[in-house]
Amino acid sequence: MKNPNDGFVKGRLRSLKFAFRGTWLLITTEDSIKAQIAIAIIATILGFYFNISNIEWMFQFMVIGMVLVAESLNTAVEKIADFIHPDFHVKIGFIKDIAAGAPTFAAIISLIISGFIYIPKIILLF
């Protein structure tokens, strides 16, 4: 909650505190985020192994960020939906399914971009 006595800098620092707390909560409590971070670490190791270009690094980190953001927003929507209606409800299920589509789109796009980056490098190994 915004404190009216906070100045601009103090307000931004306070916001950062909440943002880092939210990031920590996601990392420590959500299995989907843990899985995506593990995949991001593997992709980063592969990037070093295959010595990908700066442009390829940019694309790789963009899609890693896109997937993590989509997973985070999906988690937020699910938590809100569960808070509003903890029991099963068809409309809440519909909302949660739609929200789950966002990280699915992000993951598919990330796989396509990963293919563009890594398939030519893997082919050169053989």
Secondary structure, DSSP 8 states (H G I E B T S, - for coil): ---TT--HHHHHHHHHHHHHHHHHHHHHH-HHHHHHHHHHHHHHHHHHHTT--HHHHHHHHHHHHHHHHHHHHHHHHHHHHHHH--S--HHHHHHHHHHHHHHHHHHHHHHHHHHHHHHHHHHHH-
